[in-house]
Amino acid sequence: MSSSNWQFVFFRYFASFLFILSHSLLVLDHLPVGAALHGLGEVFIAPWAFRERAWDLVVIAVLFFFFDIWGLINTPWN
């Protein structure tokens, strides 16, 4: 990582932690919490990817953020 700003590096590592946690929850069938944490991880990885000019990650982060929101809206809560 060539980022000189430590906040963006923190965002990257925090997003990775959220992805690990959210994927674990999704596998264990905790869909609403897992999807919400995955969307939050996308929010944290996007600024780092934008700063590093990793445009593929920016596009993926935006797409998955909207898919996570759509999944949360369509999740049966009963």
One Martini backbone bead per residue (centre of mass of N, CA, C, O) as a GRO file, in nm:
protein
   78
    1MET     BB    1   0.093   0.038   0.025
    2SER     BB    2   0.103   0.395  -0.078
    3SER     BB    3  -0.034   0.527   0.149
    4SER     BB    4   0.005   0.827   0.353
    5ASN     BB    5  -0.276   0.796   0.481
    6TRP     BB    6  -0.387   0.642   0.769
    7GLN     BB    7  -0.698   0.649   0.738
    8PHE     BB    8  -0.717   0.480   0.475
    9VAL     BB    9  -0.579   0.232   0.591
   10PHE     BB   10  -0.784   0.184   0.813
   11PHE     BB   11  -1.028   0.146   0.628
   12ARG     BB   12  -0.920  -0.109   0.492
   13TYR     BB   13  -0.893  -0.289   0.750
   14PHE     BB   14  -1.183  -0.252   0.851
   15ALA     BB   15  -1.320  -0.368   0.600
   16SER     BB   16  -1.193  -0.648   0.619
   17PHE     BB   17  -1.318  -0.718   0.890
   18LEU     BB   18  -1.616  -0.686   0.799
   19PHE     BB   19  -1.606  -0.906   0.582
   20ILE     BB   20  -1.542  -1.144   0.761
   21LEU     BB   21  -1.784  -1.111   0.950
   22SER     BB   22  -2.012  -1.110   0.735
   23HIS     BB   23  -1.951  -1.385   0.602
   24SER     BB   24  -1.992  -1.548   0.857
   25LEU     BB   25  -2.290  -1.465   0.899
   26LEU     BB   26  -2.397  -1.565   0.625
   27VAL     BB   27  -2.320  -1.865   0.666
   28LEU     BB   28  -2.492  -1.866   0.952
   29ASP     BB   29  -2.776  -1.721   0.875
   30HIS     BB   30  -2.729  -1.387   0.920
   31LEU     BB   31  -2.847  -1.183   0.699
   32PRO     BB   32  -2.898  -0.889   0.798
   33VAL     BB   33  -2.625  -0.842   0.945
   34GLY     BB   34  -2.435  -0.929   0.716
   35ALA     BB   35  -2.534  -0.720   0.505
   36ALA     BB   36  -2.481  -0.466   0.672
   37LEU     BB   37  -2.172  -0.512   0.713
   38HIS     BB   38  -2.104  -0.524   0.413
   39GLY     BB   39  -2.198  -0.237   0.342
   40LEU     BB   40  -2.005  -0.099   0.544
   41GLY     BB   41  -1.747  -0.202   0.411
   42GLU     BB   42  -1.793  -0.053   0.142
   43VAL     BB   43  -1.777   0.232   0.266
   44PHE     BB   44  -1.471   0.193   0.369
   45ILE     BB   45  -1.328   0.112   0.087
   46ALA     BB   46  -1.384   0.345  -0.116
   47PRO     BB   47  -1.179   0.570  -0.028
   48TRP     BB   48  -0.926   0.402  -0.070
   49ALA     BB   49  -0.974   0.328  -0.370
   50PHE     BB   50  -0.988   0.617  -0.473
   51ARG     BB   51  -0.702   0.707  -0.378
   52GLU     BB   52  -0.560   0.450  -0.537
   53ARG     BB   53  -0.707   0.407  -0.813
   54ALA     BB   54  -0.925   0.159  -0.773
   55TRP     BB   55  -1.177   0.133  -0.984
   56ASP     BB   56  -1.279  -0.154  -0.947
   57LEU     BB   57  -1.342  -0.122  -0.638
   58VAL     BB   58  -1.539   0.109  -0.663
   59VAL     BB   59  -1.751  -0.034  -0.833
   60ILE     BB   60  -1.793  -0.275  -0.645
   61ALA     BB   61  -1.877  -0.114  -0.395
   62VAL     BB   62  -2.129   0.015  -0.518
   63LEU     BB   63  -2.278  -0.237  -0.609
   64PHE     BB   64  -2.281  -0.391  -0.331
   65PHE     BB   65  -2.425  -0.177  -0.171
   66PHE     BB   66  -2.694  -0.196  -0.332
   67PHE     BB   67  -2.736  -0.502  -0.290
   68ASP     BB   68  -2.751  -0.489   0.019
   69ILE     BB   69  -2.992  -0.300   0.039
   70TRP     BB   70  -3.186  -0.472  -0.130
   71GLY     BB   71  -3.167  -0.722   0.057
   72LEU     BB   72  -3.274  -0.582   0.315
   73ILE     BB   73  -3.552  -0.502   0.200
   74ASN     BB   74  -3.620  -0.821   0.101
   75THR     BB   75  -3.621  -0.921   0.385
   76PRO     BB   76  -3.759  -1.138   0.592
   77TRP     BB   77  -3.865  -1.045   0.935
   78ASN     BB   78  -4.035  -1.323   1.044
   0.00000   0.00000   0.00000
